[in-house]
Amino acid sequence: NEPALILADEPTGALDSQTSRTVMDLFHEMHNIYHKTIVLITHSLAVAELICDNVVVIDEGKIVEEGKTEDIFANPQSDVARKLLEKRL
C-alpha cells in the first residue's frame, strides 16, 4: 500500500524477545530502506532507544519532554523521563 506513515502502538508488548527483535529489525528496514516514518507508542524505553531518532515523553496526556533520543537518554530534563529511565536500568 505504500503508506508514508506507519503508526505502531505497543508493537512488541506481548511478544517474546526473539519475535520482538524481528519486529524491531522490520522497523529498521522500513525506515532505512523504504524511508517510512514510524510513530512508535511504547512503554519500553529499550525499544525506543534502539529504534527511535526522536522521543516524546507524555504524562497524563501532556508532552513533558521531547528531543533527540540520545539527548533525552543522556540528560533527561523532566521528572517523568528520569523515572522511566530509572525503571529501565
N, CA, C and O atoms as a CHARMM CRD file, in Angstrom:
* protein
*
  356
    1    1 ASN  N      0.78800  -1.20600   0.00000 PROA 1      0.00000
    2    1 ASN  CA     0.00000   0.00000   0.00000 PROA 1      0.00000
    3    1 ASN  C      0.83000   1.27100   0.00000 PROA 1      0.00000
    4    1 ASN  O      0.28100   2.34100  -0.26400 PROA 1      0.00000
    5    2 GLU  N      2.09600   1.21100   0.27600 PROA 2      0.00000
    6    2 GLU  CA     2.98000   2.37600   0.23200 PROA 2      0.00000
    7    2 GLU  C      2.58100   3.50600   1.17000 PROA 2      0.00000
    8    2 GLU  O      2.52200   4.65400   0.73100 PROA 2      0.00000
    9    3 PRO  N      2.30700   3.23500   2.43500 PROA 3      0.00000
   10    3 PRO  CA     1.96500   4.33700   3.34200 PROA 3      0.00000
   11    3 PRO  C      3.17800   5.21300   3.61700 PROA 3      0.00000
   12    3 PRO  O      4.30700   4.72300   3.66000 PROA 3      0.00000
   13    4 ALA  N      2.94700   6.50200   3.80100 PROA 4      0.00000
   14    4 ALA  CA     4.03000   7.41900   4.14000 PROA 4      0.00000
   15    4 ALA  C      4.32200   7.38700   5.63700 PROA 4      0.00000
   16    4 ALA  O      5.42500   7.72000   6.06900 PROA 4      0.00000
   17    5 LEU  N      3.32600   6.98500   6.42200 PROA 5      0.00000
   18    5 LEU  CA     3.43200   6.98700   7.87400 PROA 5      0.00000
   19    5 LEU  C      2.91300   5.66200   8.41100 PROA 5      0.00000
   20    5 LEU  O      1.86400   5.17800   7.98700 PROA 5      0.00000
   21    6 ILE  N      3.65300   5.08200   9.34200 PROA 6      0.00000
   22    6 ILE  CA     3.22500   3.84900  10.00000 PROA 6      0.00000
   23    6 ILE  C      3.09000   4.14900  11.48600 PROA 6      0.00000
   24    6 ILE  O      4.02700   4.65000  12.10800 PROA 6      0.00000
   25    7 LEU  N      1.93100   3.84600  12.05200 PROA 7      0.00000
   26    7 LEU  CA     1.66900   4.04800  13.46800 PROA 7      0.00000
   27    7 LEU  C      1.69900   2.68300  14.14300 PROA 7      0.00000
   28    7 LEU  O      0.91400   1.79700  13.80300 PROA 7      0.00000
   29    8 ALA  N      2.61000   2.51500  15.10400 PROA 8      0.00000
   30    8 ALA  CA     2.77200   1.23800  15.79800 PROA 8      0.00000
   31    8 ALA  C      2.53600   1.44500  17.29100 PROA 8      0.00000
   32    8 ALA  O      3.34700   2.07200  17.97300 PROA 8      0.00000
   33    9 ASP  N      1.42900   0.91800  17.79200 PROA 9      0.00000
   34    9 ASP  CA     1.05300   1.07700  19.19600 PROA 9      0.00000
   35    9 ASP  C      1.43400  -0.19100  19.95300 PROA 9      0.00000
   36    9 ASP  O      0.81000  -1.23700  19.77100 PROA 9      0.00000
   37   10 GLU  N      2.46100  -0.10000  20.80300 PROA 10     0.00000
   38   10 GLU  CA     2.97200  -1.21800  21.59900 PROA 10     0.00000
   39   10 GLU  C      3.21600  -2.45800  20.73300 PROA 10     0.00000
   40   10 GLU  O      2.68200  -3.52700  21.03100 PROA 10     0.00000
   41   11 PRO  N      4.01300  -2.33100  19.66800 PROA 11     0.00000
   42   11 PRO  CA     4.17800  -3.45100  18.73700 PROA 11     0.00000
   43   11 PRO  C      4.92600  -4.65600  19.31700 PROA 11     0.00000
   44   11 PRO  O      4.83700  -5.75500  18.77000 PROA 11     0.00000
   45   12 THR  N      5.65100  -4.46700  20.40100 PROA 12     0.00000
   46   12 THR  CA     6.41100  -5.58600  20.96800 PROA 12     0.00000
   47   12 THR  C      5.93000  -5.96300  22.36400 PROA 12     0.00000
   48   12 THR  O      6.53800  -6.81100  23.01600 PROA 12     0.00000
   49   13 GLY  N      4.85500  -5.35000  22.82800 PROA 13     0.00000
   50   13 GLY  CA     4.39700  -5.51800  24.20300 PROA 13     0.00000
   51   13 GLY  C      4.13000  -6.94500  24.62700 PROA 13     0.00000
   52   13 GLY  O      4.48800  -7.32400  25.74200 PROA 13     0.00000
   53   14 ALA  N      3.52100  -7.74200  23.78700 PROA 14     0.00000
   54   14 ALA  CA     3.13500  -9.10500  24.16500 PROA 14     0.00000
   55   14 ALA  C      3.99100 -10.16600  23.46700 PROA 14     0.00000
   56   14 ALA  O      3.58900 -11.32500  23.37100 PROA 14     0.00000
   57   15 LEU  N      5.15300  -9.77500  22.98700 PROA 15     0.00000
   58   15 LEU  CA     5.98900 -10.69800  22.21500 PROA 15     0.00000
   59   15 LEU  C      7.18100 -11.19300  23.02400 PROA 15     0.00000
   60   15 LEU  O      7.66300 -10.51300  23.93000 PROA 15     0.00000
   61   16 ASP  N      7.64700 -12.39200  22.67700 PROA 16     0.00000
   62   16 ASP  CA     8.88300 -12.87800  23.28400 PROA 16     0.00000
   63   16 ASP  C     10.06000 -12.10000  22.69700 PROA 16     0.00000
   64   16 ASP  O      9.90500 -11.38900  21.70400 PROA 16     0.00000
   65   17 SER  N     11.22000 -12.23600  23.30300 PROA 17     0.00000
   66   17 SER  CA    12.36600 -11.40000  22.92200 PROA 17     0.00000
   67   17 SER  C     12.81000 -11.62800  21.47600 PROA 17     0.00000
   68   17 SER  O     13.19600 -10.67000  20.80600 PROA 17     0.00000
   69   18 GLN  N     12.76900 -12.85200  20.97900 PROA 18     0.00000
   70   18 GLN  CA    13.18900 -13.12500  19.59700 PROA 18     0.00000
   71   18 GLN  C     12.22300 -12.49900  18.59300 PROA 18     0.00000
   72   18 GLN  O     12.65100 -11.90600  17.60300 PROA 18     0.00000
   73   19 THR  N     10.94200 -12.62900  18.84600 PROA 19     0.00000
   74   19 THR  CA     9.95200 -12.03700  17.94800 PROA 19     0.00000
   75   19 THR  C     10.01400 -10.51400  18.01900 PROA 19     0.00000
   76   19 THR  O      9.86400  -9.84000  16.99900 PROA 19     0.00000
   77   20 SER  N     10.23100  -9.97200  19.20600 PROA 20     0.00000
   78   20 SER  CA    10.39600  -8.51800  19.36000 PROA 20     0.00000
   79   20 SER  C     11.55600  -8.02100  18.51600 PROA 20     0.00000
   80   20 SER  O     11.45600  -6.99000  17.85000 PROA 20     0.00000
   81   21 ARG  N     12.65600  -8.76000  18.54800 PROA 21     0.00000
   82   21 ARG  CA    13.83700  -8.37600  17.75900 PROA 21     0.00000
   83   21 ARG  C     13.52200  -8.38900  16.26700 PROA 21     0.00000
   84   21 ARG  O     13.96200  -7.50900  15.52700 PROA 21     0.00000
   85   22 THR  N     12.76500  -9.38100  15.83100 PROA 22     0.00000
   86   22 THR  CA    12.37100  -9.46300  14.42700 PROA 22     0.00000
   87   22 THR  C     11.52500  -8.25300  14.03300 PROA 22     0.00000
   88   22 THR  O     11.72400  -7.67500  12.96500 PROA 22     0.00000
   89   23 VAL  N     10.59100  -7.87700  14.88700 PROA 23     0.00000
   90   23 VAL  CA     9.74900  -6.70200  14.62700 PROA 23     0.00000
   91   23 VAL  C     10.60300  -5.43800  14.57400 PROA 23     0.00000
   92   23 VAL  O     10.41300  -4.60800  13.68400 PROA 23     0.00000
   93   24 MET  N     11.54500  -5.27400  15.51400 PROA 24     0.00000
   94   24 MET  CA    12.40900  -4.09300  15.50400 PROA 24     0.00000
   95   24 MET  C     13.26800  -4.05300  14.24500 PROA 24     0.00000
   96   24 MET  O     13.48200  -2.98300  13.67500 PROA 24     0.00000
   97   25 ASP  N     13.75900  -5.20800  13.81000 PROA 25     0.00000
   98   25 ASP  CA    14.53300  -5.26200  12.56100 PROA 25     0.00000
   99   25 ASP  C     13.67500  -4.83300  11.37200 PROA 25     0.00000
  100   25 ASP  O     14.15200  -4.13800  10.47500 PROA 25     0.00000
  101   26 LEU  N     12.41600  -5.24800  11.36900 PROA 26     0.00000
  102   26 LEU  CA    11.49700  -4.85400  10.30100 PROA 26     0.00000
  103   26 LEU  C     11.28600  -3.33800  10.30100 PROA 26     0.00000
  104   26 LEU  O     11.26100  -2.71900   9.23700 PROA 26     0.00000
  105   27 PHE  N     11.13500  -2.73800  11.48000 PROA 27     0.00000
  106   27 PHE  CA    11.01100  -1.28600  11.55600 PROA 27     0.00000
  107   27 PHE  C     12.24900  -0.59100  11.01200 PROA 27     0.00000
  108   27 PHE  O     12.13400   0.39300  10.28100 PROA 27     0.00000
  109   28 HSD  N     13.43300  -1.09000  11.35900 PROA 28     0.00000
  110   28 HSD  CA    14.67200  -0.52300  10.81600 PROA 28     0.00000
  111   28 HSD  C     14.66500  -0.58600   9.28900 PROA 28     0.00000
  112   28 HSD  O     15.01300   0.38800   8.62100 PROA 28     0.00000
  113   29 GLU  N     14.27100  -1.72200   8.74900 PROA 29     0.00000
  114   29 GLU  CA    14.23800  -1.89000   7.30000 PROA 29     0.00000
  115   29 GLU  C     13.25000  -0.92100   6.65400 PROA 29     0.00000
  116   29 GLU  O     13.56500  -0.28200   5.65100 PROA 29     0.00000
  117   30 MET  N     12.05000  -0.81600   7.23700 PROA 30     0.00000
  118   30 MET  CA    11.04800   0.09400   6.67200 PROA 30     0.00000
  119   30 MET  C     11.54500   1.53400   6.68600 PROA 30     0.00000
  120   30 MET  O     11.30800   2.29000   5.74300 PROA 30     0.00000
  121   31 HSD  N     12.23200   1.90600   7.75500 PROA 31     0.00000
  122   31 HSD  CA    12.72100   3.27900   7.86200 PROA 31     0.00000
  123   31 HSD  C     13.92800   3.51900   6.96400 PROA 31     0.00000
  124   31 HSD  O     13.95200   4.48900   6.20700 PROA 31     0.00000
  125   32 ASN  N     14.90600   2.66600   7.03800 PROA 32     0.00000
  126   32 ASN  CA    16.17300   2.88800   6.33500 PROA 32     0.00000
  127   32 ASN  C     16.12200   2.58900   4.84100 PROA 32     0.00000
  128   32 ASN  O     16.70800   3.32300   4.04700 PROA 32     0.00000
  129   33 ILE  N     15.44100   1.54000   4.45500 PROA 33     0.00000
  130   33 ILE  CA    15.41300   1.16000   3.04400 PROA 33     0.00000
  131   33 ILE  C     14.27400   1.84900   2.30500 PROA 33     0.00000
  132   33 ILE  O     14.45500   2.36200   1.20100 PROA 33     0.00000
  133   34 TYR  N     13.10100   1.85200   2.92800 PROA 34     0.00000
  134   34 TYR  CA    11.92300   2.36800   2.24200 PROA 34     0.00000
  135   34 TYR  C     11.56200   3.79500   2.66500 PROA 34     0.00000
  136   34 TYR  O     10.59400   4.36800   2.16600 PROA 34     0.00000
  137   35 HSD  N     12.34400   4.36200   3.58600 PROA 35     0.00000
  138   35 HSD  CA    12.16400   5.73800   4.03600 PROA 35     0.00000
  139   35 HSD  C     10.75800   6.01500   4.56100 PROA 35     0.00000
  140   35 HSD  O     10.14100   7.02700   4.22700 PROA 35     0.00000
  141   36 LYS  N     10.27300   5.10200   5.38200 PROA 36     0.00000
  142   36 LYS  CA     8.96300   5.25000   6.00000 PROA 36     0.00000
  143   36 LYS  C      9.12100   5.89700   7.37200 PROA 36     0.00000
  144   36 LYS  O     10.05300   5.58300   8.11200 PROA 36     0.00000
  145   37 THR  N      8.22200   6.78500   7.69700 PROA 37     0.00000
  146   37 THR  CA     8.17900   7.38500   9.02700 PROA 37     0.00000
  147   37 THR  C      7.36700   6.46800   9.92500 PROA 37     0.00000
  148   37 THR  O      6.27000   6.03900   9.56800 PROA 37     0.00000
  149   38 ILE  N      7.92100   6.17200  11.09600 PROA 38     0.00000
  150   38 ILE  CA     7.24200   5.29000  12.04000 PROA 38     0.00000
  151   38 ILE  C      7.00200   6.06500  13.33300 PROA 38     0.00000
  152   38 ILE  O      7.93800   6.59900  13.92800 PROA 38     0.00000
  153   39 VAL  N      5.75000   6.12100  13.75900 PROA 39     0.00000
  154   39 VAL  CA     5.40400   6.68400  15.05500 PROA 39     0.00000
  155   39 VAL  C      5.21200   5.48000  15.97200 PROA 39     0.00000
  156   39 VAL  O      4.30300   4.67500  15.77500 PROA 39     0.00000
  157   40 LEU  N      6.06800   5.36900  16.96300 PROA 40     0.00000
  158   40 LEU  CA     6.06700   4.23100  17.87000 PROA 40     0.00000
  159   40 LEU  C      5.53600   4.66000  19.22900 PROA 40     0.00000
  160   40 LEU  O      6.08200   5.56500  19.86000 PROA 40     0.00000
  161   41 ILE  N      4.48100   4.01300  19.67400 PROA 41     0.00000
  162   41 ILE  CA     3.93700   4.25700  21.00600 PROA 41     0.00000
  163   41 ILE  C      4.35100   3.07100  21.85700 PROA 41     0.00000
  164   41 ILE  O      3.98200   1.93300  21.56600 PROA 41     0.00000
  165   42 THR  N      5.12700   3.33600  22.92000 PROA 42     0.00000
  166   42 THR  CA     5.63800   2.23200  23.72300 PROA 42     0.00000
  167   42 THR  C      5.92200   2.67400  25.15300 PROA 42     0.00000
  168   42 THR  O      6.17700   3.84800  25.42200 PROA 42     0.00000
  169   43 HSD  N      5.87200   1.72200  26.04300 PROA 43     0.00000
  170   43 HSD  CA     6.32400   1.93500  27.41500 PROA 43     0.00000
  171   43 HSD  C      7.73400   1.39500  27.58200 PROA 43     0.00000
  172   43 HSD  O      8.34600   1.56900  28.63600 PROA 43     0.00000
  173   44 SER  N      8.24900   0.74600  26.55700 PROA 44     0.00000
  174   44 SER  CA     9.57000   0.13100  26.62600 PROA 44     0.00000
  175   44 SER  C     10.64200   1.10800  26.14500 PROA 44     0.00000
  176   44 SER  O     10.78300   1.35800  24.94800 PROA 44     0.00000
  177   45 LEU  N     11.38700   1.64800  27.09400 PROA 45     0.00000
  178   45 LEU  CA    12.45900   2.56100  26.71000 PROA 45     0.00000
  179   45 LEU  C     13.57600   1.83700  25.97200 PROA 45     0.00000
  180   45 LEU  O     14.28900   2.45100  25.17800 PROA 45     0.00000
  181   46 ALA  N     13.73600   0.55200  26.21900 PROA 46     0.00000
  182   46 ALA  CA    14.74100  -0.21700  25.48600 PROA 46     0.00000
  183   46 ALA  C     14.40800  -0.24200  23.99600 PROA 46     0.00000
  184   46 ALA  O     15.29500  -0.09700  23.15500 PROA 46     0.00000
  185   47 VAL  N     13.14200  -0.42200  23.67600 PROA 47     0.00000
  186   47 VAL  CA    12.70600  -0.40400  22.27400 PROA 47     0.00000
  187   47 VAL  C     12.89700   0.99100  21.68900 PROA 47     0.00000
  188   47 VAL  O     13.42100   1.13800  20.58500 PROA 47     0.00000
  189   48 ALA  N     12.47300   2.00700  22.42300 PROA 48     0.00000
  190   48 ALA  CA    12.61100   3.38500  21.94400 PROA 48     0.00000
  191   48 ALA  C     14.07400   3.73500  21.69300 PROA 48     0.00000
  192   48 ALA  O     14.40600   4.35700  20.68400 PROA 48     0.00000
  193   49 GLU  N     14.92900   3.33900  22.59900 PROA 49     0.00000
  194   49 GLU  CA    16.34900   3.65500  22.47300 PROA 49     0.00000
  195   49 GLU  C     16.95700   2.99900  21.23400 PROA 49     0.00000
  196   49 GLU  O     17.82300   3.57900  20.57900 PROA 49     0.00000
  197   50 LEU  N     16.50400   1.79800  20.92100 PROA 50     0.00000
  198   50 LEU  CA    17.06600   1.06900  19.78100 PROA 50     0.00000
  199   50 LEU  C     16.59700   1.57200  18.42700 PROA 50     0.00000
  200   50 LEU  O     17.35900   1.54800  17.46000 PROA 50     0.00000
  201   51 ILE  N     15.34500   2.02800  18.34400 PROA 51     0.00000
  202   51 ILE  CA    14.82800   2.30000  17.00100 PROA 51     0.00000
  203   51 ILE  C     14.35100   3.72100  16.75000 PROA 51     0.00000
  204   51 ILE  O     13.96800   4.04300  15.62500 PROA 51     0.00000
  205   52 CYS  N     14.36100   4.57700  17.75900 PROA 52     0.00000
  206   52 CYS  CA    13.81700   5.92500  17.55900 PROA 52     0.00000
  207   52 CYS  C     14.90600   6.97600  17.39900 PROA 52     0.00000
  208   52 CYS  O     15.92400   6.94100  18.09000 PROA 52     0.00000
  209   53 ASP  N     14.68300   7.89900  16.49200 PROA 53     0.00000
  210   53 ASP  CA    15.56800   9.05000  16.33100 PROA 53     0.00000
  211   53 ASP  C     15.19600  10.15000  17.31700 PROA 53     0.00000
  212   53 ASP  O     16.06300  10.85400  17.83500 PROA 53     0.00000
  213   54 ASN  N     13.89800  10.28900  17.57000 PROA 54     0.00000
  214   54 ASN  CA    13.36900  11.30700  18.46900 PROA 54     0.00000
  215   54 ASN  C     12.39300  10.65900  19.43700 PROA 54     0.00000
  216   54 ASN  O     11.74300   9.66600  19.11200 PROA 54     0.00000
  217   55 VAL  N     12.29800  11.23100  20.62700 PROA 55     0.00000
  218   55 VAL  CA    11.40500  10.71600  21.66800 PROA 55     0.00000
  219   55 VAL  C     10.54300  11.86100  22.19100 PROA 55     0.00000
  220   55 VAL  O     11.01300  12.98500  22.37300 PROA 55     0.00000
  221   56 VAL  N      9.28300  11.55100  22.42600 PROA 56     0.00000
  222   56 VAL  CA     8.37000  12.46500  23.09200 PROA 56     0.00000
  223   56 VAL  C      7.87600  11.73100  24.33300 PROA 56     0.00000
  224   56 VAL  O      7.30700  10.64400  24.23100 PROA 56     0.00000
  225   57 VAL  N      8.09400  12.32700  25.50600 PROA 57     0.00000
  226   57 VAL  CA     7.64000  11.73700  26.76700 PROA 57     0.00000
  227   57 VAL  C      6.32400  12.40900  27.12700 PROA 57     0.00000
  228   57 VAL  O      6.23200  13.63500  27.19400 PROA 57     0.00000
  229   58 ILE  N      5.30500  11.58300  27.35700 PROA 58     0.00000
  230   58 ILE  CA     3.97500  12.09400  27.64800 PROA 58     0.00000
  231   58 ILE  C      3.55200  11.61500  29.03200 PROA 58     0.00000
  232   58 ILE  O      3.74100  10.44900  29.38000 PROA 58     0.00000
  233   59 ASP  N      2.98400  12.51400  29.80800 PROA 59     0.00000
  234   59 ASP  CA     2.46400  12.18100  31.12500 PROA 59     0.00000
  235   59 ASP  C      1.05800  12.74600  31.24400 PROA 59     0.00000
  236   59 ASP  O      0.84600  13.94800  31.08400 PROA 59     0.00000
  237   60 GLU  N      0.10900  11.88000  31.52200 PROA 60     0.00000
  238   60 GLU  CA    -1.29700  12.27800  31.65000 PROA 60     0.00000
  239   60 GLU  C     -1.77800  13.08400  30.44500 PROA 60     0.00000
  240   60 GLU  O     -2.48300  14.08300  30.59100 PROA 60     0.00000
  241   61 GLY  N     -1.38700  12.63400  29.26100 PROA 61     0.00000
  242   61 GLY  CA    -1.84100  13.25000  28.02300 PROA 61     0.00000
  243   61 GLY  C     -1.13100  14.52100  27.61500 PROA 61     0.00000
  244   61 GLY  O     -1.50100  15.14100  26.61800 PROA 61     0.00000
  245   62 LYS  N     -0.11100  14.92500  28.37000 PROA 62     0.00000
  246   62 LYS  CA     0.61300  16.15900  28.04300 PROA 62     0.00000
  247   62 LYS  C      2.07700  15.85400  27.77600 PROA 62     0.00000
  248   62 LYS  O      2.68700  15.03000  28.45800 PROA 62     0.00000
  249   63 ILE  N      2.63200  16.52600  26.77900 PROA 63     0.00000
  250   63 ILE  CA     4.05300  16.37600  26.47100 PROA 63     0.00000
  251   63 ILE  C      4.86800  17.04400  27.57200 PROA 63     0.00000
  252   63 ILE  O      4.69600  18.23100  27.84800 PROA 63     0.00000
  253   64 VAL  N      5.75700  16.27400  28.19800 PROA 64     0.00000
  254   64 VAL  CA     6.60300  16.82800  29.25900 PROA 64     0.00000
  255   64 VAL  C      8.05600  16.96400  28.81600 PROA 64     0.00000
  256   64 VAL  O      8.85000  17.64900  29.46000 PROA 64     0.00000
  257   65 GLU  N      8.39300  16.30400  27.70900 PROA 65     0.00000
  258   65 GLU  CA     9.76300  16.42000  27.19500 PROA 65     0.00000
  259   65 GLU  C      9.80700  15.83900  25.79300 PROA 65     0.00000
  260   65 GLU  O      9.11700  14.86600  25.49000 PROA 65     0.00000
  261   66 GLU  N     10.61700  16.43800  24.95100 PROA 66     0.00000
  262   66 GLU  CA    10.82300  15.89600  23.61000 PROA 66     0.00000
  263   66 GLU  C     12.18700  16.29700  23.10700 PROA 66     0.00000
  264   66 GLU  O     12.72000  17.34500  23.47400 PROA 66     0.00000
  265   67 GLY  N     12.74700  15.45100  22.26100 PROA 67     0.00000
  266   67 GLY  CA    14.05700  15.74800  21.69500 PROA 67     0.00000
  267   67 GLY  C     14.69000  14.52200  21.07000 PROA 67     0.00000
  268   67 GLY  O     14.06100  13.47200  20.94200 PROA 67     0.00000
  269   68 LYS  N     15.93500  14.67400  20.68700 PROA 68     0.00000
  270   68 LYS  CA    16.70800  13.56100  20.13100 PROA 68     0.00000
  271   68 LYS  C     16.81000  12.45900  21.17800 PROA 68     0.00000
  272   68 LYS  O     16.99900  12.73500  22.36200 PROA 68     0.00000
  273   69 THR  N     16.68500  11.23600  20.74600 PROA 69     0.00000
  274   69 THR  CA    16.71600  10.09500  21.66100 PROA 69     0.00000
  275   69 THR  C     17.96500  10.10900  22.52200 PROA 69     0.00000
  276   69 THR  O     17.88100   9.94500  23.73900 PROA 69     0.00000
  277   70 GLU  N     19.12000  10.30300  21.90500 PROA 70     0.00000
  278   70 GLU  CA    20.36800  10.25000  22.67300 PROA 70     0.00000
  279   70 GLU  C     20.43800  11.37300  23.71300 PROA 70     0.00000
  280   70 GLU  O     21.01800  11.18500  24.78300 PROA 70     0.00000
  281   71 ASP  N     19.85500  12.53200  23.41300 PROA 71     0.00000
  282   71 ASP  CA    19.86000  13.64400  24.36800 PROA 71     0.00000
  283   71 ASP  C     18.98200  13.33900  25.57800 PROA 71     0.00000
  284   71 ASP  O     19.37800  13.58200  26.71800 PROA 71     0.00000
  285   72 ILE  N     17.80100  12.81100  25.32400 PROA 72     0.00000
  286   72 ILE  CA    16.89900  12.50300  26.42900 PROA 72     0.00000
  287   72 ILE  C     17.45100  11.37600  27.29100 PROA 72     0.00000
  288   72 ILE  O     17.32600  11.41600  28.51500 PROA 72     0.00000
  289   73 PHE  N     18.05400  10.38200  26.67200 PROA 73     0.00000
  290   73 PHE  CA    18.60300   9.27300  27.44200 PROA 73     0.00000
  291   73 PHE  C     19.85200   9.68800  28.21600 PROA 73     0.00000
  292   73 PHE  O     20.11400   9.16200  29.29800 PROA 73     0.00000
  293   74 ALA  N     20.61100  10.61400  27.67700 PROA 74     0.00000
  294   74 ALA  CA    21.83700  11.05800  28.35100 PROA 74     0.00000
  295   74 ALA  C     21.55200  12.09300  29.43400 PROA 74     0.00000
  296   74 ALA  O     22.23900  12.12900  30.45500 PROA 74     0.00000
  297   75 ASN  N     20.53700  12.93700  29.21600 PROA 75     0.00000
  298   75 ASN  CA    20.28900  14.03400  30.14600 PROA 75     0.00000
  299   75 ASN  C     18.79600  14.37500  30.19100 PROA 75     0.00000
  300   75 ASN  O     18.38500  15.41200  29.66900 PROA 75     0.00000
  301   76 PRO  N     17.98700  13.51600  30.80700 PROA 76     0.00000
  302   76 PRO  CA    16.55600  13.79100  30.86100 PROA 76     0.00000
  303   76 PRO  C     16.26700  15.04900  31.66500 PROA 76     0.00000
  304   76 PRO  O     16.87400  15.28400  32.71000 PROA 76     0.00000
  305   77 GLN  N     15.32900  15.85900  31.16600 PROA 77     0.00000
  306   77 GLN  CA    15.01000  17.12400  31.81800 PROA 77     0.00000
  307   77 GLN  C     13.76900  17.04100  32.69800 PROA 77     0.00000
  308   77 GLN  O     13.62600  17.82800  33.63400 PROA 77     0.00000
  309   78 SER  N     12.87500  16.10700  32.41500 PROA 78     0.00000
  310   78 SER  CA    11.63000  16.01700  33.18600 PROA 78     0.00000
  311   78 SER  C     11.72700  14.90000  34.22300 PROA 78     0.00000
  312   78 SER  O     12.46700  13.93200  34.05400 PROA 78     0.00000
  313   79 ASP  N     10.95800  15.06200  35.29900 PROA 79     0.00000
  314   79 ASP  CA    10.89600  14.02100  36.32900 PROA 79     0.00000
  315   79 ASP  C     10.35800  12.71300  35.74900 PROA 79     0.00000
  316   79 ASP  O     10.81700  11.63100  36.11300 PROA 79     0.00000
  317   80 VAL  N      9.39100  12.82200  34.85200 PROA 80     0.00000
  318   80 VAL  CA     8.79700  11.63000  34.25200 PROA 80     0.00000
  319   80 VAL  C      9.84400  10.85000  33.46300 PROA 80     0.00000
  320   80 VAL  O      9.95000   9.63300  33.61500 PROA 80     0.00000
  321   81 ALA  N     10.61300  11.53200  32.62800 PROA 81     0.00000
  322   81 ALA  CA    11.64700  10.86200  31.84400 PROA 81     0.00000
  323   81 ALA  C     12.69200  10.22800  32.75900 PROA 81     0.00000
  324   81 ALA  O     13.14000   9.10800  32.51300 PROA 81     0.00000
  325   82 ARG  N     13.07600  10.94000  33.80600 PROA 82     0.00000
  326   82 ARG  CA    14.06100  10.38300  34.74900 PROA 82     0.00000
  327   82 ARG  C     13.53000   9.11600  35.41100 PROA 82     0.00000
  328   82 ARG  O     14.26300   8.13700  35.55100 PROA 82     0.00000
  329   83 LYS  N     12.27200   9.12600  35.81600 PROA 83     0.00000
  330   83 LYS  CA    11.67900   7.94700  36.45300 PROA 83     0.00000
  331   83 LYS  C     11.58800   6.77900  35.48500 PROA 83     0.00000
  332   83 LYS  O     11.85300   5.63700  35.86200 PROA 83     0.00000
  333   84 LEU  N     11.21700   7.05300  34.24800 PROA 84     0.00000
  334   84 LEU  CA    11.15500   5.99100  33.24300 PROA 84     0.00000
  335   84 LEU  C     12.53600   5.39200  32.99100 PROA 84     0.00000
  336   84 LEU  O     12.68500   4.17900  32.84800 PROA 84     0.00000
  337   85 LEU  N     13.53700   6.26000  32.93800 PROA 85     0.00000
  338   85 LEU  CA    14.90400   5.76000  32.71600 PROA 85     0.00000
  339   85 LEU  C     15.41500   4.96400  33.89800 PROA 85     0.00000
  340   85 LEU  O     16.16600   4.00700  33.70800 PROA 85     0.00000
  341   86 GLU  N     15.03300   5.32800  35.11500 PROA 86     0.00000
  342   86 GLU  CA    15.42700   4.56200  36.29300 PROA 86     0.00000
  343   86 GLU  C     14.86000   3.15600  36.23500 PROA 86     0.00000
  344   86 GLU  O     15.53100   2.20200  36.62900 PROA 86     0.00000
  345   87 LYS  N     13.64200   3.01600  35.75300 PROA 87     0.00000
  346   87 LYS  CA    13.00000   1.69500  35.63400 PROA 87     0.00000
  347   87 LYS  C     13.69600   0.84000  34.57400 PROA 87     0.00000
  348   87 LYS  O     13.68200  -0.38900  34.65200 PROA 87     0.00000
  349   88 ARG  N     14.29500   1.48900  33.59600 PROA 88     0.00000
  350   88 ARG  CA    14.97300   0.78600  32.51400 PROA 88     0.00000
  351   88 ARG  C     16.20600   0.05600  32.99700 PROA 88     0.00000
  352   88 ARG  O     16.55200  -0.99900  32.46500 PROA 88     0.00000
  353   89 LEU  N     16.87500   0.60300  33.99800 PROA 89     0.00000
  354   89 LEU  CA    18.13500   0.03900  34.46900 PROA 89     0.00000
  355   89 LEU  C     17.95900  -1.16800  35.34500 PROA 89     0.00000
  356   89 LEU  O     18.94300  -1.74200  35.81000 PROA 89     0.00000
